[in-house]
């Protein structure tokens, strides 16, 4: 069973994503910001990280950069899921090493398709 770490400061969004992923048999771990996510990744690497960008303490860009610059963690796919929908935001997210970028509000089938592709590619 695959494990996905959801990193978002919104409890509502974490719950919604958790229910969506658990509904297709994916195990979910949650973190409220990048610092908490780093601790969880260091304890046990997930198969995929879905992160928001705007969060307290450590934002999603910094988290993505940290994952992709760590030789032991850089193979973990990162999916950015953010309300920041400008082309520059997407470009900057991919520049930090993100494997995919989806804007909120997202269509659940599109998100699931992207998650499954990223997990398959792992």
N, C-alpha and C positions, 0 to 999 in steps of 0.2 A: 504494500500500500504506500502510495506517495504521500509526502508531508509537505504542506505549503505553509509558509510563515506570512501572515497578513500583518502589515505594519501601517496603522492609521490611527490618528488621535480621535476619530469618530467611532464611538461604540456602536452606533446604528449601522455604519458601513461595515465594520468588522463582523457584526452579527449577520448582516445580509450576505456578505461574501462567504462567511462560514457555512451558513445554511445551504447556499448554492453549491459550494464545493463538497460538503459532506453528503449532499444529495446524490453525488455521482461517485461516492466511495473514496474521497480524498480526505486524509487526516489534516486537521488544521491546528496551528499554533498561532497565538496572537501576541502582538506587542503594540504599545501605544505611541512609541517614538523610536528614532534610530538608535538611541543609547540602549534601550531595553532590547531592541532587535539584535544588536551586536552581541549582547550577553547571551541571548538564546542561540544565536548562530555559533558562538564559540563553544557553548555547551553541547550542542548537537546540530549539525548542519541539516537544514531542510533541503528538499528536492527543488524548491522554487520559492522565491520571495516576491510577494506583491506589496509594493509600497506606495504610499501617498508621497507628495513632495513637501507640502507645507505642514510641518509638525514642530512642536517645541523641542528644545535640547539639541537635536540633530535632524536635519531635514533629509528628504529622500535622495537628493543629489549626493549628499555627503555619504549616506549609507551605501548607495550604489557604488560610488568611487572606492569606498573602503573594501567592499566585497570584491570588486574587480581588480584591486591592487594587491590582494592577499593571495599568494600562490596556492594556498591550501583551500581557498574558498572561491576563486575566480571562475570555476566551472558552474557555480550555482546560477541558474538563469534568474534574471531580475525583470519583473514586469512592473512598470510604473503605471499607476492608476490615479489620475489627478484631474482636478477641475481646470488646471492650467491648459488651455486648449490652443494657444497660439502656435504657429509653426516653429517659432524660436524655442518654445518650451520643449516641444518634441525633439527638435534638433539637439538641444542642450542635454536632454535626458539620454539620448542615444550616444552623445559624445562622452557621457560619464560611464558608458558601458552597458546601459540598459539593453535587454534583448528584445523588448517590446514596450509599446506605450499605448495606453487606452485612456480616453478621456471620460470623465463623469459628466452627466449620467451615462452609464454604459448599457448596452443590450446584453442581458445574461447569456444568450447563445454565443455571441461574439466573444465574450470574456472566457467562457468555457472552452471554446474552440482554441483560443490563444493559449490558455493554460495547458490544454492537452498537447498542443504542438510543442510547447516549451518542455514539457515533461518527457515527451517522446524523444526529443532531440538530446536529452541529457545522457 
